[in-house]
């Protein structure tokens, strides 16, 4: 559990540094000393704000999930009114984000899931909640697209949203290996233009 109190900026500095290092090197390869060095704070200050490295990682997951929600709302504010076009807009924005990135980090949620789901029940539960929130947003659009006749209706909207999340995360892994967003474009295009379309 995070122990954040007062107006200190140290927790914010630590979380920013930890997120950067975890994204670049992973959880297990990143030490507390590296995090505090990058944050520019004494190593002892870490445990004034976080009970453990695991609790620290859980706080980063929560922050990342909150940012995902804010990003989704921002994307939807600029999305076309048609639900399928809105889904396409969201994925285009996400692909563009990875295309602009200076390195191939992938998704923090997916990276943590691969590394920590079996070793940390706390982080596994936080990751599950983060994924559920994102899938729920997509499922709402899928339902609207089904109602508009734009998306196949022989499958539940939540199942379609979960499948699209899984396809996206798998494509992100390929992106990291190939250092190209081609896998993202190909996978999203296949889902939107073929698999999701009504028969």
Secondary structure as UniProt FT lines:
FT   TURN            6..7
FT   HELIX           10..25
FT   TURN            28..29
FT   HELIX           32..39
FT   HELIX           43..45
FT   HELIX           46..49
FT   HELIX           53..77
FT   HELIX           83..100
FT   HELIX           108..116
FT   TURN            117..119
FT   HELIX           121..147
FT   TURN            148..149
FT   HELIX           157..178
FT   HELIX           182..190
FT   HELIX           191..195
//
